[in-house]
Amino acid sequence: MSPRPAIFAHRGVSQNTRENTILAFELAVNMGVDGVELDIWQTRDGHIVVHHDPHVDGISIEKANVSELPNFVPMLPAVLDVCGSLRVNIEIKSSDENPRAAFQLGEALIDLLKIRSEPLERWLVSSFNHDAVDRVNQSAPELPTALLFWETPWRSTIEQALERGHQAVHPHESIVDRDLVEAAKQNGLQVNPWTVNDLERANQLVAMGVDGLITDVPSDILKHLDAKS
């Protein structure tokens, strides 16, 4: 039987509370997941905040000062503080209006993580903006990085991750097959599919040997996989 992959709570535990909030991440810690996935933006006054969309309550995060955002939007240091010993997958977001902001956000993220007491290996930085992830890897090669994607064919992304020194690939679960997992593993890359919410699909991915599952339903996935072990 394949070992159970790491379970990442997608935007925290959001089934009963607002995603990407302090409470959502506290629930993840209490649930016993292995890690969480979260999304970050940088405000006009330079703060890194946790939210999925570029706007919140009609406010552009990148164009606002942090004091102008609703109280439920947390700053990244506060989220990392409540995550305890969990692995944290930090996704760099970038808007079509200002794609270069992702480069600035990546540099600010490196600075923030380097002054914390935790080892850098605890974090995993990812993005659909592969240029931004490349920049992070170039600036801080000791910081684990991953490429997010949902495109096929996927081999060019595997090759890019290998050539540019990334540690993992994060494909959409629908495109993952044994060939993808084997190609990644042969090149020393971890595979953490997203967003895995179907229990039978979770079984298939575990059998393929993926390293992690990013899911909206971590409680269901944990109970299901633990019952099978």
Backbone as CSV, one residue per row, in Angstrom:
resi,resn,N_x,N_y,N_z,CA_x,CA_y,CA_z,C_x,C_y,C_z
1,MET,0.837,-1.199,0.000,0.000,0.000,0.000,0.871,1.248,0.000
2,SER,0.518,2.215,-0.827,1.296,3.447,-0.905,1.155,4.247,0.387
3,PRO,2.237,4.906,0.828,2.143,5.724,2.042,1.190,6.898,1.821
4,ARG,0.566,7.342,2.919,-0.359,8.461,2.809,0.394,9.734,2.463
5,PRO,-0.042,10.457,1.431,0.611,11.729,1.103,0.291,12.790,2.147
6,ALA,1.063,13.864,2.142,0.778,14.998,3.014,-0.540,15.636,2.593
7,ILE,-1.350,16.008,3.579,-2.643,16.635,3.306,-2.534,18.131,3.594
8,PHE,-2.782,18.946,2.553,-2.737,20.397,2.664,-4.164,20.949,2.629
9,ALA,-4.533,21.710,3.650,-5.850,22.355,3.677,-5.819,23.582,2.773
10,HIS,-6.589,23.543,1.698,-6.616,24.589,0.678,-7.270,25.852,1.233
11,ARG,-6.469,26.911,1.403,-6.925,28.174,1.999,-7.417,27.975,3.432
12,GLY,-6.797,27.014,4.120,-7.246,26.674,5.460,-8.461,25.771,5.400
13,VAL,-9.145,25.611,6.511,-10.379,24.829,6.544,-11.536,25.790,6.318
14,SER,-12.111,25.708,5.117,-13.092,26.728,4.707,-14.508,26.191,4.588
15,GLN,-14.741,24.961,5.052,-16.091,24.403,4.939,-17.082,25.131,5.839
16,ASN,-16.623,25.588,7.000,-17.528,26.201,7.961,-17.145,27.629,8.330
17,THR,-16.158,28.187,7.647,-15.742,29.555,7.937,-15.154,30.177,6.680
18,ARG,-14.867,31.453,6.722,-14.331,32.156,5.557,-12.911,31.679,5.270
19,GLU,-12.617,31.384,3.998,-11.299,30.892,3.611,-10.235,31.962,3.818
20,ASN,-8.982,31.490,3.953,-7.826,32.387,4.061,-7.963,33.383,5.207
21,THR,-8.522,32.935,6.310,-8.626,33.776,7.499,-7.893,33.105,8.657
22,ILE,-7.648,33.859,9.705,-6.979,33.307,10.879,-7.731,32.086,11.398
23,LEU,-9.057,32.187,11.497,-9.843,31.069,11.997,-9.713,29.847,11.102
24,ALA,-9.700,30.042,9.792,-9.571,28.910,8.873,-8.251,28.167,9.088
25,PHE,-7.198,28.895,9.384,-5.899,28.247,9.605,-5.807,27.640,11.006
26,GLU,-6.453,28.255,11.984,-6.509,27.654,13.316,-7.257,26.324,13.267
27,LEU,-8.327,26.260,12.494,-9.072,25.017,12.346,-8.208,23.938,11.685
28,ALA,-7.382,24.336,10.745,-6.498,23.374,10.084,-5.505,22.781,11.078
29,VAL,-4.938,23.629,11.919,-4.004,23.145,12.938,-4.703,22.138,13.848
30,ASN,-5.900,22.474,14.299,-6.635,21.604,15.214,-7.081,20.312,14.555
31,MET,-7.250,20.342,13.247,-7.713,19.160,12.528,-6.605,18.118,12.373
32,GLY,-5.366,18.563,12.412,-4.264,17.622,12.282,-3.775,17.408,10.862
33,VAL,-4.008,18.377,9.991,-3.467,18.272,8.635,-1.951,18.433,8.669
34,ASP,-1.315,18.094,7.572,0.141,18.219,7.484,0.581,19.610,7.077
35,GLY,-0.286,20.312,6.342,0.084,21.638,5.871,-1.136,22.419,5.423
36,VAL,-0.902,23.670,5.069,-1.956,24.515,4.520,-1.450,25.172,3.245
37,GLU,-2.386,25.559,2.414,-2.101,26.341,1.213,-2.773,27.682,1.396
38,LEU,-2.094,28.756,0.999,-2.667,30.092,1.118,-2.179,30.966,-0.030
39,ASP,-2.861,32.110,-0.210,-2.581,33.020,-1.319,-2.172,34.380,-0.779
40,ILE,-1.204,35.018,-1.433,-0.734,36.313,-0.937,-0.725,37.392,-2.020
41,TRP,-0.954,38.625,-1.548,-0.836,39.844,-2.350,-0.045,40.854,-1.542
42,GLN,0.438,41.896,-2.209,1.113,42.980,-1.503,0.304,44.260,-1.655
43,THR,0.065,44.926,-0.535,-0.694,46.176,-0.552,0.176,47.331,-1.044
44,ARG,-0.466,48.450,-1.294,0.257,49.632,-1.778,1.338,50.078,-0.793
45,ASP,1.061,49.912,0.513,2.048,50.325,1.514,2.979,49.193,1.942
46,GLY,3.044,48.138,1.124,4.105,47.152,1.272,3.834,45.969,2.177
47,HIS,2.618,45.826,2.683,2.308,44.690,3.549,1.880,43.477,2.715
48,ILE,2.255,42.287,3.173,1.832,41.057,2.514,0.597,40.536,3.248
49,VAL,-0.499,40.399,2.492,-1.749,39.941,3.088,-2.204,38.652,2.423
50,VAL,-3.078,37.932,3.123,-3.541,36.617,2.671,-4.980,36.743,2.167
51,HIS,-5.150,36.511,0.874,-6.468,36.561,0.243,-6.326,35.934,-1.136
52,HIS,-7.419,35.372,-1.654,-7.314,34.706,-2.951,-7.496,35.655,-4.132
53,ASP,-8.542,36.452,-4.113,-8.869,37.291,-5.262,-8.125,38.631,-5.205
54,PRO,-7.965,39.299,-6.356,-7.266,40.588,-6.363,-8.057,41.698,-5.679
55,HIS,-9.354,41.498,-5.528,-10.202,42.493,-4.878,-10.892,41.869,-3.672
56,VAL,-11.186,42.682,-2.690,-11.976,42.258,-1.536,-12.966,43.366,-1.214
57,ASP,-14.242,43.016,-1.186,-15.306,44.013,-0.953,-15.167,45.211,-1.892
58,GLY,-14.807,44.927,-3.154,-14.690,45.971,-4.157,-13.406,46.776,-4.095
59,ILE,-12.487,46.411,-3.217,-11.231,47.146,-3.052,-10.099,46.373,-3.717
60,SER,-9.324,47.045,-4.553,-8.136,46.430,-5.137,-7.050,46.337,-4.076
61,ILE,-6.615,45.123,-3.770,-5.626,44.932,-2.708,-4.323,45.639,-3.048
62,GLU,-3.898,45.529,-4.296,-2.619,46.114,-4.692,-2.648,47.644,-4.671
63,LYS,-3.840,48.237,-4.756,-3.950,49.693,-4.790,-4.345,50.283,-3.439
64,ALA,-4.537,49.425,-2.429,-5.003,49.888,-1.126,-3.897,49.814,-0.085
65,ASN,-3.983,50.647,0.931,-3.173,50.474,2.130,-3.810,49.382,2.983
66,VAL,-3.002,48.729,3.787,-3.528,47.611,4.565,-4.645,48.066,5.500
67,SER,-4.592,49.285,5.977,-5.622,49.789,6.887,-6.976,49.952,6.210
68,GLU,-6.996,49.941,4.871,-8.247,50.103,4.139,-8.953,48.779,3.879
69,LEU,-8.308,47.672,4.194,-8.881,46.355,3.931,-9.741,45.900,5.109
70,PRO,-10.720,45.037,4.840,-11.546,44.518,5.938,-10.693,43.778,6.970
71,ASN,-11.195,43.740,8.201,-10.441,43.126,9.287,-10.223,41.629,9.097
72,PHE,-11.079,40.988,8.303,-10.926,39.543,8.134,-9.773,39.172,7.202
73,VAL,-9.188,40.139,6.514,-8.023,39.867,5.657,-6.771,39.948,6.524
74,PRO,-6.111,38.806,6.786,-4.964,38.833,7.697,-3.659,39.152,6.986
75,MET,-2.715,39.650,7.744,-1.365,39.799,7.224,-0.634,38.465,7.357
76,LEU,0.296,38.225,6.448,0.952,36.929,6.389,1.667,36.550,7.689
77,PRO,2.413,37.437,8.338,3.087,37.009,9.577,2.127,36.455,10.619
78,ALA,0.945,37.053,10.739,-0.030,36.571,11.720,-0.504,35.166,11.368
79,VAL,-0.683,34.911,10.078,-1.104,33.574,9.648,-0.012,32.550,9.938
80,LEU,1.220,32.883,9.603,2.317,31.943,9.849,2.457,31.652,11.336
81,ASP,2.189,32.647,12.159,2.289,32.455,13.604,1.290,31.416,14.103
82,VAL,0.074,31.404,13.550,-0.951,30.479,14.046,-0.836,29.086,13.418
83,CYS,-0.002,28.952,12.399,0.104,27.655,11.715,0.963,26.647,12.463
84,GLY,1.528,27.051,13.591,2.287,26.099,14.388,3.417,25.482,13.603
85,SER,3.458,24.151,13.572,4.535,23.443,12.874,4.123,22.956,11.493
86,LEU,2.966,23.405,11.000,2.493,22.946,9.700,3.410,23.406,8.573
87,ARG,3.487,22.607,7.519,4.120,23.039,6.277,3.187,24.062,5.631
88,VAL,3.743,25.132,5.098,2.907,26.186,4.528,3.288,26.398,3.065
89,ASN,2.316,26.156,2.188,2.477,26.405,0.758,1.940,27.800,0.464
90,ILE,2.831,28.715,0.110,2.492,30.127,-0.094,2.423,30.404,-1.593
91,GLU,1.221,30.716,-2.079,1.060,30.993,-3.509,1.131,32.488,-3.781
92,ILE,2.062,32.890,-4.611,2.189,34.280,-5.043,1.135,34.560,-6.105
93,LYS,0.291,35.550,-5.856,-0.731,35.933,-6.816,-0.245,37.132,-7.634
94,SER,-0.756,37.248,-8.846,-0.408,38.399,-9.681,-1.596,38.747,-10.558
95,SER,-1.870,40.027,-10.677,-3.004,40.472,-11.479,-2.557,40.769,-12.904
96,ASP,-3.523,40.694,-13.823,-3.227,41.025,-15.215,-2.868,42.498,-15.359
97,GLU,-3.390,43.335,-14.448,-3.133,44.766,-14.524,-1.679,45.108,-14.218
98,ASN,-1.079,44.322,-13.334,0.277,44.645,-12.886,1.079,43.366,-12.677
99,PRO,1.407,42.632,-13.756,2.077,41.338,-13.602,3.450,41.429,-12.932
100,ARG,4.139,42.562,-13.082,5.468,42.688,-12.485,5.408,42.817,-10.962
101,ALA,4.212,43.104,-10.444,4.079,43.192,-8.988,4.411,41.866,-8.327
102,ALA,4.252,40.773,-9.061,4.581,39.457,-8.504,6.069,39.343,-8.197
103,PHE,6.918,40.015,-8.998,8.360,39.987,-8.727,8.664,40.715,-7.419
104,GLN,8.051,41.869,-7.233,8.245,42.636,-6.011,7.710,41.872,-4.798
105,LEU,6.569,41.218,-4.979,5.989,40.428,-3.900,6.906,39.271,-3.533
106,GLY,7.486,38.633,-4.529,8.411,37.532,-4.251,9.611,37.974,-3.433
107,GLU,10.177,39.135,-3.771,11.328,39.640,-3.021,10.937,40.004,-1.592
108,ALA,9.748,40.621,-1.444,9.273,40.966,-0.099,9.017,39.708,0.721
109,LEU,8.510,38.674,0.079,8.261,37.410,0.771,9.570,36.789,1.261
110,ILE,10.583,36.807,0.425,11.886,36.275,0.838,12.395,37.006,2.063
111,ASP,12.324,38.320,2.031,12.791,39.118,3.177,12.025,38.755,4.443
112,LEU,10.707,38.578,4.314,9.874,38.262,5.474,10.228,36.890,6.040
113,LEU,10.379,35.900,5.168,10.631,34.543,5.643,12.029,34.399,6.250
114,LYS,12.979,35.150,5.719,14.353,35.009,6.203,14.539,35.557,7.618
115,ILE,13.693,36.483,8.047,13.865,37.031,9.391,13.071,36.242,10.435
116,ARG,12.302,35.250,9.991,11.579,34.424,10.946,12.498,33.345,11.510
117,SER,12.088,32.757,12.610,12.948,31.784,13.298,12.868,30.391,12.688
118,GLU,11.811,30.122,11.902,11.654,28.781,11.349,12.652,28.524,10.215
119,PRO,13.032,27.268,10.000,13.889,26.950,8.860,13.151,27.194,7.550
120,LEU,13.863,27.638,6.536,13.221,27.941,5.260,12.586,26.702,4.620
121,GLU,13.056,25.524,4.989,12.513,24.297,4.418,11.050,24.078,4.787
122,ARG,10.583,24.818,5.799,9.185,24.662,6.203,8.232,25.242,5.171
123,TRP,8.698,26.195,4.375,7.833,26.891,3.432,7.951,26.283,2.042
124,LEU,6.927,26.478,1.229,6.944,26.061,-0.169,6.251,27.164,-0.968
125,VAL,7.010,27.864,-1.796,6.496,29.014,-2.543,6.099,28.564,-3.950
126,SER,4.871,28.880,-4.346,4.382,28.452,-5.658,3.653,29.600,-6.344
127,SER,3.411,29.422,-7.654,2.640,30.416,-8.398,2.359,29.898,-9.799
128,PHE,1.270,30.406,-10.385,1.052,30.200,-11.814,1.972,31.100,-12.623
129,ASN,2.475,32.151,-12.018,3.440,33.038,-12.659,4.825,32.406,-12.500
130,HIS,5.199,31.600,-13.463,6.437,30.839,-13.342,7.669,31.736,-13.326
131,ASP,7.589,32.875,-13.997,8.712,33.814,-13.949,8.934,34.314,-12.520
132,ALA,7.855,34.550,-11.795,7.972,35.014,-10.414,8.602,33.945,-9.529
133,VAL,8.200,32.678,-9.739,8.787,31.588,-8.951,10.261,31.427,-9.301
134,ASP,10.592,31.579,-10.575,12.004,31.520,-10.985,12.813,32.595,-10.265
135,ARG,12.251,33.786,-10.176,12.953,34.895,-9.504,13.197,34.564,-8.026
136,VAL,12.193,33.987,-7.372,12.347,33.592,-5.970,13.463,32.567,-5.836
137,ASN,13.469,31.600,-6.718,14.493,30.559,-6.661,15.885,31.124,-6.900
138,GLN,15.980,32.076,-7.808,17.276,32.690,-8.090,17.777,33.523,-6.914
139,SER,16.861,34.209,-6.243,17.235,35.077,-5.133,17.482,34.303,-3.843
140,ALA,16.763,33.194,-3.680,16.882,32.403,-2.444,16.769,30.921,-2.795
141,PRO,17.825,30.341,-3.372,17.753,28.943,-3.812,17.519,27.955,-2.683
142,GLU,17.738,28.391,-1.439,17.491,27.503,-0.306,16.011,27.433,0.057
143,LEU,15.184,28.270,-0.553,13.752,28.308,-0.274,13.028,27.397,-1.270
144,PRO,12.338,26.349,-0.804,11.656,25.431,-1.725,10.608,26.144,-2.573
145,THR,10.542,25.776,-3.846,9.615,26.411,-4.786,8.919,25.357,-5.648
146,ALA,7.753,25.739,-6.171,6.961,24.816,-6.985,6.246,25.574,-8.087
147,LEU,6.024,24.894,-9.206,5.300,25.472,-10.338,3.862,24.970,-10.345
148,LEU,2.911,25.896,-10.334,1.494,25.574,-10.466,1.117,25.552,-11.949
149,PHE,0.289,24.572,-12.334,-0.148,24.539,-13.737,-1.357,23.620,-13.887
150,TRP,-2.071,23.839,-14.999,-3.152,22.914,-15.353,-3.188,22.641,-16.854
151,GLU,-2.100,23.019,-17.508,-2.049,22.840,-18.945,-1.499,21.460,-19.317
152,THR,-1.954,20.971,-20.448,-1.347,19.807,-21.073,-0.948,20.212,-22.496
153,PRO,0.092,19.615,-23.071,0.964,18.627,-22.444,1.802,19.233,-21.315
154,TRP,2.161,18.381,-20.365,2.799,18.834,-19.130,4.308,18.658,-19.120
155,ARG,4.856,17.985,-20.095,6.286,17.647,-20.021,7.184,18.882,-20.007
156,SER,6.793,19.923,-20.711,7.624,21.131,-20.722,7.683,21.765,-19.332
157,THR,6.596,21.643,-18.549,6.603,22.192,-17.193,7.511,21.374,-16.287
158,ILE,7.485,20.071,-16.428,8.402,19.212,-15.670,9.849,19.574,-16.004
159,GLU,10.117,19.754,-17.281,11.474,20.101,-17.705,11.888,21.464,-17.164
160,GLN,10.963,22.413,-17.175,11.259,23.746,-16.655,11.563,23.683,-15.159
161,ALA,10.763,22.923,-14.425,10.988,22.804,-12.978,12.360,22.205,-12.698
162,LEU,12.734,21.221,-13.473,14.034,20.577,-13.277,15.176,21.519,-13.643
163,GLU,15.076,22.155,-14.801,16.154,23.015,-15.286,16.378,24.230,-14.397
164,ARG,15.309,24.720,-13.762,15.399,25.970,-13.005,15.484,25.757,-11.498
165,GLY,15.660,24.509,-11.090,15.971,24.234,-9.695,14.807,24.227,-8.733
166,HIS,13.581,24.005,-9.221,12.433,23.937,-8.325,12.332,22.558,-7.686
167,GLN,11.634,22.478,-6.562,11.542,21.222,-5.823,10.268,20.432,-6.105
168,ALA,9.246,21.104,-6.650,7.955,20.429,-6.793,7.174,20.989,-7.971
169,VAL,6.174,20.213,-8.388,5.191,20.675,-9.359,3.812,20.486,-8.743
170,HIS,2.912,21.439,-9.040,1.554,21.408,-8.501,0.568,21.431,-9.657
171,PRO,0.288,20.266,-10.257,-0.663,20.209,-11.362,-2.104,20.130,-10.868
172,HIS,-3.040,20.590,-11.686,-4.447,20.351,-11.371,-4.682,18.847,-11.361
173,GLU,-5.482,18.382,-10.422,-5.633,16.933,-10.251,-6.147,16.242,-11.508
174,SER,-6.911,16.953,-12.343,-7.527,16.335,-13.516,-6.517,15.902,-14.569
175,ILE,-5.311,16.470,-14.566,-4.328,16.114,-15.595,-3.270,15.143,-15.079
176,VAL,-3.371,14.757,-13.818,-2.343,13.881,-13.239,-2.606,12.435,-13.644
177,ASP,-1.567,11.807,-14.195,-1.610,10.376,-14.476,-0.279,9.763,-14.057
178,ARG,-0.147,8.459,-14.233,1.079,7.786,-13.787,2.306,8.303,-14.520
179,ASP,2.151,8.630,-15.796,3.297,9.116,-16.561,3.811,10.434,-15.971
180,LEU,2.897,11.332,-15.602,3.321,12.600,-15.017,4.049,12.370,-13.700
181,VAL,3.470,11.550,-12.843,4.087,11.305,-11.538,5.456,10.652,-11.701
182,GLU,5.547,9.669,-12.580,6.829,8.987,-12.780,7.876,9.923,-13.367
183,ALA,7.473,10.761,-14.312,8.423,11.704,-14.911,8.950,12.679,-13.870
184,ALA,8.071,13.143,-13.001,8.497,14.061,-11.950,9.416,13.362,-10.955
185,LYS,9.006,12.184,-10.508,9.778,11.473,-9.493,11.162,11.080,-10.010
186,GLN,11.241,10.700,-11.263,12.530,10.333,-11.852,13.501,11.504,-11.845
187,ASN,12.961,12.712,-11.801,13.790,13.908,-11.787,13.849,14.559,-10.402
188,GLY,13.416,13.816,-9.381,13.525,14.292,-8.012,12.529,15.367,-7.625
189,LEU,11.424,15.482,-8.365,10.419,16.507,-8.096,9.244,15.916,-7.315
190,GLN,8.772,16.643,-6.327,7.556,16.253,-5.627,6.343,16.634,-6.471
191,VAL,5.254,15.896,-6.272,3.999,16.154,-6.993,2.892,16.357,-5.965
192,ASN,2.306,17.565,-5.970,1.233,17.907,-5.035,0.025,18.415,-5.824
193,PRO,-0.886,17.541,-6.232,-2.025,17.979,-7.042,-3.030,18.814,-6.253
194,TRP,-3.769,19.635,-6.980,-4.841,20.466,-6.437,-6.046,20.378,-7.378
195,THR,-7.237,20.673,-6.974,-7.757,20.630,-5.629,-8.503,19.307,-5.535
196,VAL,-8.051,18.408,-4.687,-8.522,17.018,-4.653,-9.637,16.906,-3.615
197,ASN,-10.886,16.874,-4.090,-12.038,16.821,-3.192,-12.839,15.528,-3.303
198,ASP,-12.571,14.729,-4.316,-13.285,13.474,-4.527,-12.491,12.323,-3.909
199,LEU,-13.158,11.500,-3.097,-12.455,10.447,-2.364,-11.897,9.375,-3.296
200,GLU,-12.631,9.010,-4.327,-12.134,7.995,-5.247,-10.937,8.531,-6.035
201,ARG,-10.988,9.798,-6.409,-9.843,10.390,-7.095,-8.634,10.448,-6.164
202,ALA,-8.876,10.711,-4.889,-7.788,10.685,-3.916,-7.146,9.299,-3.874
203,ASN,-7.958,8.253,-3.903,-7.416,6.888,-3.929,-6.499,6.681,-5.123
204,GLN,-6.947,7.148,-6.289,-6.162,6.967,-7.514,-4.825,7.690,-7.415
205,LEU,-4.855,8.909,-6.902,-3.623,9.699,-6.814,-2.655,9.110,-5.793
206,VAL,-3.191,8.599,-4.691,-2.332,7.941,-3.706,-1.656,6.733,-4.334
207,ALA,-2.411,5.953,-5.101,-1.852,4.770,-5.752,-0.763,5.145,-6.758
208,MET,-0.861,6.328,-7.350,0.164,6.783,-8.285,1.438,7.225,-7.572
209,GLY,1.335,7.509,-6.279,2.522,7.890,-5.514,2.760,9.374,-5.381
210,VAL,1.671,10.190,-5.439,1.862,11.635,-5.259,2.346,11.926,-3.839
211,ASP,2.975,13.063,-3.672,3.557,13.424,-2.375,2.585,14.164,-1.475
212,GLY,1.656,14.909,-2.070,0.711,15.679,-1.275,-0.604,15.832,-2.008
213,LEU,-1.659,16.105,-1.246,-2.967,16.398,-1.799,-3.418,17.739,-1.233
214,ILE,-3.716,18.685,-2.103,-4.248,19.981,-1.700,-5.758,19.900,-1.852
215,THR,-6.508,20.099,-0.747,-7.933,19.797,-0.757,-8.754,20.821,0.004
216,ASP,-10.009,20.998,-0.457,-10.975,21.846,0.243,-11.649,21.091,1.383
217,VAL,-11.526,19.756,1.372,-12.220,18.919,2.362,-11.211,18.063,3.128
218,PRO,-10.284,18.694,3.825,-9.217,17.923,4.477,-9.730,16.915,5.492
219,SER,-10.806,17.240,6.207,-11.336,16.293,7.191,-11.784,15.008,6.514
220,ASP,-12.520,15.144,5.405,-13.002,13.968,4.677,-11.837,13.146,4.127
221,ILE,-10.858,13.826,3.548,-9.723,13.130,2.961,-8.913,12.417,4.042
222,LEU,-8.663,13.083,5.149,-7.912,12.460,6.236,-8.600,11.218,6.763
223,LYS,-9.895,11.330,7.063,-10.637,10.193,7.597,-10.648,9.039,6.607
224,HIS,-10.832,9.369,5.352,-10.905,8.330,4.309,-9.585,7.594,4.172
225,LEU,-8.490,8.344,4.081,-7.188,7.705,3.867,-6.704,6.991,5.118
226,ASP,-6.956,7.573,6.283,-6.543,6.916,7.525,-7.305,5.607,7.744
227,ALA,-8.556,5.566,7.306,-9.360,4.342,7.441,-8.839,3.232,6.544
228,LYS,-8.191,3.611,5.441,-7.661,2.622,4.506,-6.273,2.121,4.887
229,SER,-5.607,2.839,5.810,-4.215,2.474,6.129,-4.161,1.340,7.143
